[in-house]
Amino acid sequence: MRSRRLTAADLDLYRRRLYHGDDLGDLACRLLVAEVGALWAELAKARTDFAAKAAAGLEKRLESVAAYNHGGCPKCRDAEARAFLAKLKQIAGSKPAGD
């Protein structure tokens, strides 16, 4: 994998070339494709990391509910889980299910 990432200046140069109808060339196209691939990989890792942290947080919250409510009840744990998941969806910028 390449060690150098595209900079804002690189993207600005490519953008100007494209807008003026110039050819980017094979190297620039390969660099852009590699950059998109690297960004997709970063996004996938960020999503995985977020999901792992969210799951750990939800598990901890449900354990707290069970401990402080003398074992809790299925309805209460379900409500707690749904409230926590709604908050996670809000943080992640997605709409809650059913909206």
Summary of the structure (lengths in Angstrom):
residues: 99
radius of gyration: 22.6
end to end distance: 41.6
largest distance: 70.3
contacts: 199
relative contact order: 0.07
helix: 76%
strand: 0%
